[in-house]
Amino acid sequence: MRSGWLRGTEQGLIEKYFLGCPGWGTKTWVGRLFPTGTRSTEFLDRYARVFNTVEGNTTFYALPTPDIVARWRDQVTEQFRFCFKFPRTITHDKLLGDCAGEVDEFLARIAPLAIHQLMIQLPPRFDGSQLARLAGFLDQLPAHYHYAVEPRHECFFAGGPADHGLQTLLRERGVDLVVMDARGLHRTKSLTLAEVRGKKPALPVISRATGPRPIVRFVPHEDFAESRAELAQWARDVAAWIAEGKTPTVFLHSPDDTFAPEHAYAFHAMLRNHVDVGELPPWPGGPRQLALI
């Protein structure tokens, strides 16, 4: 792990909240977020000079090798924190049951890394009838990590018993909710984005926090201007959470993640209109898409 956070003209410092993108390996960021000529082995190092967390989706599909984990550890600053998803074998295949071995393996594998939060993404078939299973799973997890749950069944957004039961369960344990806002994505008409839309839930978006570290995952319209008002509202909500003493996390996507860094810069500027959250460094690569900011 690199000691300290780079200062001066190269590096800013985000304060009071965590900001990042989905992953750090998008090749189209070279020449924009990453300077021209950046090699893939340098992506995480460069990414961690700008943002202070990352939405680590890779662990959802497969665990990194110990050597890869060690390399990640050595490429980031002391202030940088990873935010990983639990493997899908735990959340989707076993529905949080009979998976102690898989949980132990996952936690042991990521142990060398500085972790901000671990996300439990529930499958769409995980409904209110299985809340006791979620409670039992959470109660067996080690207390030194922070956890957040992303529900994907419509019953958890309807204001009924399942919805209230989930919120009560999480509040009692200090566990956070992950709010996925993909409204902009689902308003797009592009056929090339049909597969992307199919992977993101089209569920109601409710701004709510059950713990000290609420997470927002925001996927805008392909024309960013179409989602600017929604993102501005999130800036107000995140500012309110900060005022309450919470430490929110915001992950900015784009339909194919190409412009996710620009969107993150735009969000940070919006948030700074409400609360002092420090500065991002000057844009490190080539010219930004000016229509996005």
C-alpha positions as CSV (number, residue, x, y, z in Angstrom):
1,M,0.0,0.0,0.0
2,R,1.4,3.4,-1.0
3,S,2.1,5.6,2.0
4,G,0.1,8.9,2.0
5,W,-2.1,10.6,-0.5
6,L,-0.4,12.5,-3.4
7,R,-0.8,16.3,-3.0
8,G,-0.3,19.4,-5.1
9,T,-1.4,19.7,-8.7
10,E,-1.8,15.9,-9.1
11,Q,-4.0,14.9,-6.3
12,G,-7.0,16.2,-4.4
13,L,-8.6,14.8,-1.3
14,I,-12.2,13.7,-1.0
15,E,-13.6,14.2,2.5
16,K,-16.7,13.1,4.4
17,Y,-17.9,10.5,1.9
18,F,-16.7,7.9,-0.6
19,L,-16.8,8.3,-4.3
20,G,-16.0,5.8,-7.0
21,C,-16.8,4.0,-10.2
22,P,-17.6,0.3,-11.1
23,G,-14.2,-1.3,-11.3
24,W,-11.0,0.4,-12.5
25,G,-10.1,-1.6,-15.6
26,T,-12.2,0.1,-18.3
27,K,-9.8,0.5,-21.3
28,T,-11.7,3.5,-22.7
29,W,-10.6,5.5,-19.7
30,V,-7.1,5.6,-21.2
31,G,-6.4,9.1,-22.6
32,R,-9.2,10.5,-20.3
33,L,-9.2,9.4,-16.7
34,F,-5.8,7.8,-17.3
35,P,-3.1,9.6,-19.2
36,T,-2.4,8.4,-22.7
37,G,0.0,5.4,-22.6
38,T,-1.2,4.1,-19.3
39,R,-0.8,0.3,-19.1
40,S,-3.4,-2.0,-17.8
41,T,-1.1,-3.0,-14.9
42,E,-1.2,0.7,-13.8
43,F,-5.0,1.2,-14.0
44,L,-5.6,0.7,-10.2
45,D,-2.7,2.8,-9.2
46,R,-4.0,5.7,-11.4
47,Y,-7.6,5.2,-10.4
48,A,-6.7,5.3,-6.7
49,R,-5.0,8.7,-7.2
50,V,-8.4,10.1,-8.1
51,F,-11.1,8.2,-6.1
52,N,-11.2,6.9,-2.6
53,T,-13.2,3.7,-3.2
54,V,-14.3,1.3,-6.0
55,E,-17.3,-0.9,-6.6
56,G,-15.6,-4.2,-6.7
57,N,-17.9,-6.4,-8.8
58,T,-15.2,-8.9,-9.7
59,T,-15.7,-10.9,-6.4
60,F,-19.3,-11.5,-7.4
61,Y,-18.2,-13.8,-10.2
62,A,-14.9,-15.2,-8.9
63,L,-12.4,-14.7,-6.1
64,P,-9.0,-13.1,-7.0
65,T,-5.9,-15.1,-6.3
66,P,-3.8,-14.3,-3.3
67,D,-1.1,-12.8,-5.6
68,I,-3.6,-10.5,-7.2
69,V,-4.9,-9.4,-3.8
70,A,-1.4,-8.6,-2.7
71,R,-0.8,-6.6,-5.9
72,W,-4.1,-4.6,-5.4
73,R,-3.0,-3.8,-1.8
74,D,0.4,-2.5,-3.0
75,Q,-1.2,-0.3,-5.7
76,V,-3.4,1.9,-3.6
77,T,-3.0,4.7,-1.0
78,E,-3.5,4.4,2.7
79,Q,-6.8,6.3,2.4
80,F,-8.2,4.1,-0.3
81,R,-10.9,1.5,0.6
82,F,-12.4,-1.4,-1.4
83,C,-16.1,-2.1,-1.5
84,F,-16.7,-5.7,-2.7
85,K,-19.8,-7.8,-3.4
86,F,-20.2,-11.2,-1.8
87,P,-19.8,-14.0,-4.3
88,R,-22.9,-15.0,-6.2
89,T,-22.4,-18.6,-5.0
90,I,-23.3,-17.3,-1.5
91,T,-26.1,-14.8,-2.4
92,H,-27.7,-16.3,-5.5
93,D,-26.9,-20.0,-5.6
94,K,-27.2,-20.8,-1.9
95,L,-29.5,-17.9,-0.9
96,L,-27.3,-17.1,2.1
97,G,-27.8,-20.6,3.6
98,D,-25.3,-23.4,4.3
99,C,-22.5,-21.3,3.0
100,A,-20.1,-20.8,6.0
101,G,-17.2,-22.3,4.1
102,E,-17.7,-20.0,1.1
103,V,-18.0,-16.9,3.4
104,D,-14.8,-17.8,5.3
105,E,-12.9,-18.3,2.1
106,F,-14.2,-14.9,0.7
107,L,-13.3,-13.0,3.9
108,A,-9.9,-14.7,4.2
109,R,-9.1,-13.8,0.6
110,I,-9.8,-10.1,0.9
111,A,-8.4,-9.8,4.4
112,P,-5.1,-8.1,3.3
113,L,-7.1,-5.2,1.8
114,A,-8.6,-2.1,3.5
115,I,-12.3,-2.6,3.2
116,H,-14.9,0.2,3.3
117,Q,-18.0,-2.0,3.0
118,L,-19.1,-5.4,1.8
119,M,-22.3,-5.6,-0.3
120,I,-24.8,-8.4,-0.2
121,Q,-26.8,-8.2,-3.5
122,L,-29.9,-10.3,-3.2
123,P,-31.3,-12.0,-6.2
124,P,-34.8,-11.0,-7.5
125,R,-36.3,-14.3,-6.1
126,F,-35.2,-13.4,-2.6
127,D,-38.5,-12.1,-1.1
128,G,-40.0,-11.2,2.2
129,S,-40.6,-14.8,3.2
130,Q,-36.8,-15.2,3.5
131,L,-36.0,-12.3,5.8
132,A,-35.2,-14.7,8.7
133,R,-32.5,-16.3,6.4
134,L,-31.0,-12.8,5.9
135,A,-31.1,-12.1,9.6
136,G,-29.3,-15.3,10.4
137,F,-26.7,-14.7,7.8
138,L,-26.0,-11.2,9.0
139,D,-25.8,-12.3,12.6
140,Q,-23.0,-14.8,11.8
141,L,-20.8,-12.3,10.0
142,P,-17.7,-10.8,11.7
143,A,-18.5,-7.5,13.3
144,H,-15.3,-5.7,12.2
145,Y,-16.7,-5.2,8.7
146,H,-19.5,-2.9,7.6
147,Y,-22.2,-4.5,5.4
148,A,-24.9,-3.2,3.0
149,V,-27.8,-5.1,1.4
150,E,-29.2,-4.5,-2.1
151,P,-32.7,-6.0,-2.4
152,R,-34.1,-6.7,-5.8
153,H,-37.6,-8.1,-5.2
154,E,-40.4,-5.6,-5.7
155,C,-41.9,-6.4,-2.2
156,F,-39.1,-4.5,-0.6
157,F,-40.2,-1.3,-2.3
158,A,-44.0,-1.5,-1.7
159,G,-44.2,-0.1,1.8
160,G,-45.8,-3.3,3.1
161,P,-44.8,-5.8,5.7
162,A,-41.7,-7.1,3.8
163,D,-40.5,-3.6,3.1
164,H,-40.9,-2.5,6.8
165,G,-39.5,-5.9,8.0
166,L,-36.3,-5.5,5.9
167,Q,-35.7,-1.9,7.1
168,T,-36.3,-2.9,10.8
169,L,-33.9,-5.9,10.4
170,L,-31.2,-3.8,9.0
171,R,-31.6,-0.9,11.4
172,E,-31.4,-3.2,14.4
173,R,-28.0,-4.4,13.1
174,G,-26.6,-1.1,11.8
175,V,-26.5,-2.6,8.3
176,D,-27.0,-0.3,5.3
177,L,-29.1,-0.4,2.2
178,V,-27.7,-0.1,-1.3
179,V,-30.0,2.1,-3.5
180,M,-29.7,1.3,-7.2
181,D,-31.0,4.2,-9.3
182,A,-31.1,3.0,-12.9
183,R,-34.1,5.2,-14.0
184,G,-32.0,7.0,-16.6
185,L,-30.7,3.8,-18.1
186,H,-34.3,2.4,-18.4
187,R,-35.4,5.5,-20.3
188,T,-32.9,4.9,-23.0
189,K,-34.2,3.5,-26.3
190,S,-30.9,2.4,-27.8
191,L,-30.9,-1.2,-29.0
192,T,-27.2,-1.5,-28.2
193,L,-28.0,-1.0,-24.5
194,A,-30.7,-3.6,-24.4
195,E,-28.4,-6.1,-22.7
196,V,-27.2,-3.6,-20.2
197,R,-30.8,-2.6,-19.3
198,G,-31.6,-6.3,-18.8
199,K,-28.9,-6.6,-16.1
200,K,-30.1,-3.6,-14.1
201,P,-33.3,-3.7,-12.1
202,A,-36.2,-1.4,-13.0
203,L,-37.4,-0.9,-9.5
204,P,-38.7,2.1,-7.5
205,V,-36.0,4.4,-6.3
206,I,-36.4,5.3,-2.6
207,S,-33.8,7.5,-0.8
208,R,-33.4,5.9,2.6
209,A,-30.7,4.9,5.1
210,T,-30.8,2.2,7.7
211,G,-27.2,2.4,8.9
212,P,-24.3,4.8,9.0
213,R,-22.9,4.2,5.5
214,P,-25.7,4.3,2.9
215,I,-24.7,3.4,-0.7
216,V,-26.1,4.8,-3.9
217,R,-25.3,3.2,-7.3
218,F,-26.4,5.6,-10.1
219,V,-26.7,4.6,-13.7
220,P,-27.7,7.6,-15.8
221,H,-29.3,8.0,-19.3
222,E,-26.8,7.7,-22.2
223,D,-27.5,11.5,-22.6
224,F,-26.2,12.6,-19.2
225,A,-28.4,15.8,-19.4
226,E,-31.5,13.6,-19.2
227,S,-30.3,12.4,-15.7
228,R,-28.8,15.6,-14.3
229,A,-31.9,16.6,-12.2
230,E,-32.0,13.1,-10.6
231,L,-28.3,13.3,-9.8
232,A,-28.7,16.8,-8.4
233,Q,-31.4,15.4,-6.0
234,W,-28.9,12.7,-4.9
235,A,-26.4,15.5,-4.2
236,R,-29.0,17.0,-1.8
237,D,-29.8,13.7,-0.2
238,V,-26.1,12.8,0.3
239,A,-25.4,16.2,1.8
240,A,-28.3,15.6,4.2
241,W,-26.8,12.3,5.2
242,I,-23.5,13.9,5.8
243,A,-25.1,16.5,8.0
244,E,-26.6,13.7,10.0
245,G,-23.1,12.3,10.7
246,K,-23.4,9.5,8.1
247,T,-20.6,8.5,5.7
248,P,-22.3,7.9,2.4
249,T,-20.8,6.1,-0.7
250,V,-21.7,7.0,-4.3
251,F,-20.8,4.9,-7.3
252,L,-21.3,6.6,-10.7
253,H,-21.8,4.4,-13.7
254,S,-22.6,5.1,-17.3
255,P,-24.5,2.6,-19.6
256,D,-21.2,1.0,-20.7
257,D,-19.1,2.7,-18.0
258,T,-17.1,4.7,-20.5
259,F,-18.1,8.0,-19.0
260,A,-18.4,6.9,-15.4
261,P,-15.4,9.0,-14.3
262,E,-16.9,12.2,-15.9
263,H,-20.2,11.5,-14.1
264,A,-18.4,11.1,-10.8
265,Y,-16.7,14.5,-11.3
266,A,-20.1,16.0,-12.1
267,F,-21.6,14.6,-9.0
268,H,-18.8,15.8,-6.8
269,A,-19.2,19.3,-8.2
270,M,-23.0,19.1,-7.4
271,L,-22.3,17.9,-3.9
272,R,-19.9,20.7,-3.2
273,N,-22.7,23.2,-3.8
274,H,-24.2,21.8,-0.5
275,V,-21.3,20.7,1.7
276,D,-17.5,21.0,1.8
277,V,-16.3,17.5,0.7
278,G,-12.9,18.4,-0.4
279,E,-11.6,18.5,-4.0
280,L,-11.0,16.0,-6.7
281,P,-7.6,16.4,-8.5
282,P,-7.5,18.2,-11.8
283,W,-8.8,15.9,-14.6
284,P,-5.7,13.7,-15.1
285,G,-6.1,12.6,-18.7
286,G,-7.3,14.2,-22.0
287,P,-10.2,16.7,-22.4
288,R,-13.5,15.8,-20.7
289,Q,-16.7,15.7,-22.6
290,L,-17.8,19.2,-21.7
291,A,-21.5,18.4,-22.2
292,L,-21.2,16.2,-19.1
293,I,-20.1,18.8,-16.6
